[in-house]
Amino acid sequence: MKINFYATLRQVVGGKTIELDLPTPVTVQHMLAALLVRFPGLRHELIAPDGALYPHVHVFINGRDVQYLADSLDTALGPADTVNIFPPVGGGAQ
């Protein structure tokens, strides 16, 4: 599956897009765990001390934010799905 990263996350993974081959069926949670193995630096950016995804991090599956999907992080993913991961976005100085 294709995973796109935005803003500061690109520096952690070394680019805008990566391909991740995972056996199916796989969930968003499994995909995130695989990303943390491949890119350990993402843990600090994505995962809170309690092990949950930070609420200000947004993961989109085929254009839909997983926090609004019925199965949330348990949503099934397929090899043709596109994942977009956004870090928190802040405003500028006044």
Secondary structure, DSSP 8 states (H G I E B T S, - for coil): -EEEE-TTHHHHHTSSEEE----SSEEHHHHHHHHHHH-TTHHHHHB-TTSSB-TT-EEEETTEEGGGSTTGGG-EE-TT-EEEEE--------
